[in-house]
Amino acid sequence: MIKFLLIIPIIFIYSCSSTSPTDVKTSDAQKVTAVEYGVIKSASPIKIKGESNWIGATAGGMIGGLLGTQVCGDEEIIGTKCQDIAVVYGTIGGAAIGTVAQAILGNHDGFQYIVDIDNAEKDSAFVQGDKTALLKNQRVVIIYGKDIRVLPYEE
């Protein structure tokens, strides 16, 4: 049972982190967005570091607190029920572990693209998670929404 409780939030946290340019968030669906066209000048591989937010800390804290209820029973330490102390430390430790786990699970590979945008005076740089790079001199469309996506484009 305890192993099951530990696996669920890890799967949940991992499933929430996707940076694939073909994955679109619900908040970007059915909205008018701006687009630009250009050509890839360079594609450099990069490591994208995961970040944590309240989800990992909350999930970890809940599990840590729950596990803390399984410790000590009704024994007392310095006038306080041992189990109460275990719940507090379990919650704090679980929140810390959840935060770190979420950040580590969010690490992934990506590319930084330098794009020569049509009718623009300057080139622009874009970072996006992807398994394979767009090719140098490839024609692309840049889609501006909540997240910016760079996708192959054929006329």
N, C-alpha and C positions, 0 to 999 in steps of 0.2 A: 504494500500500500504506500509506504513512504517513497519507494523508488518511483512509483506512478506519479505521486505528487511533485517530485522533482523534475520529471521529464516533461510534463504538460506545459509549464511556463517557458521552458527552454524552446520547445517547439513553437509555442505562440510567439515568443520574442523573435525567433529566427524567421518565422513566416511573415512577420511585419516589415522586414527589411528587404526591399527590392529596388534596384536602381536601373533595371533594364529599360532601355529607351522605348521598348515596345509595350511595357506595362504602363497603363494609364490609370491614374487615381480617379475615383468617383467624382471628386471635386473638379476635375478637368473635363469630364464628359459633358456633352451638349452645351459647350460654351464657345463663343467666338474667340479665337486666338489669332495673334499676328504670326505671320510667317515671313521668312527671308530665305533667299537661295544663295548658294555659294559653292566654293570648291575647297576641298581639304588641301592645305599646304603641308601639314605634318601631323602625325599621330604618334604620341609618345606614351608608352605604357607607364602606369602609375599604380600605387597602392592607395586605396581609399580606406581611411580609418573609420571604423564604426563609432557611433556616438550613442550615448545612453540618454534616456529621458525617464519620466516618472513611471512608465510601464514596468521596466526592469526592476526598479527599486520597490515598487508596490508589490509586484509578484513575489520577489525575493523576501520582502518583509512579511508578507502573509504566510509564506511557507515556513520561514524561520520562526515566526510566532507560533504557528501550529505545531511545529516540531518541539518548541519549548514547553508546550503543555504536556509532553510525554516524559519530561525529566523530573526527577526527585519525588514526585508525589506530594504528600502533605508535610514533609520535613520542614523545619524552620531554621533559618540562618539569620542571626542577629535580629531576631524578632520579626522577620519577614518570611513568608512562605517561599521555600526554595523554588517552587514552580513559577511563582510570579517573577522572580529574578531571571529564571531561565527564559520566560516569555519575552521579557524586555531585551535581554542580550540576543536571543534568537531573532527577534524582529530587526534589531540594529544590524546584526551580522548578516542576516538574510538580505536586507536592503542593500548592503555593500556588495555582497556577492552577486545579487541580481543586476546591479548597475554595471559591474565589471563584465559579467557574462553577456549582457546585452551589447556592450561595446565590442567585445571580442567577436561575437557572432556576426556583427555588422561589418567586419573587415572583409574587403573583397578587391578584386582587380578591376581596373578601368583604364581609360585612355584620356589624355588631354589632346584636344584637337585645336589646331590653329586653322581658322577658316578665313579665306578671302571672300568676304560677302559682296555680292553684286551691288554696284552703285554705292559702295561705302568707301570712305577715305582711308579707314584703318581696318586692319585685320582684327578678328575677335578670337578669344580663347574660350573653349568649353570643356568641361570635365564631365564625363559620364561613365557609369559602370557598364561594362560590356565584356563579353568573352572574346570576341574577335574585333580587330580594329577596322575602321573604315579606311579605305586605301587612299594613298596620296593621289591627288588630282581627281578624286571621285567627286561627282556632283552630289550635293546634299541639300536638304531642306531643313531649316532651323525652325522649330515650332515653339513659340513662346506661350506658356501657360503658367500655372503655379510652379511647374518645373519646366526647364528648357530641355528640349530633345533635339538631337541631331540625327537625322535618318537619311539613308541613301535616297537619291531622287533620279528618276529617269524621265526625260521629256517625251 
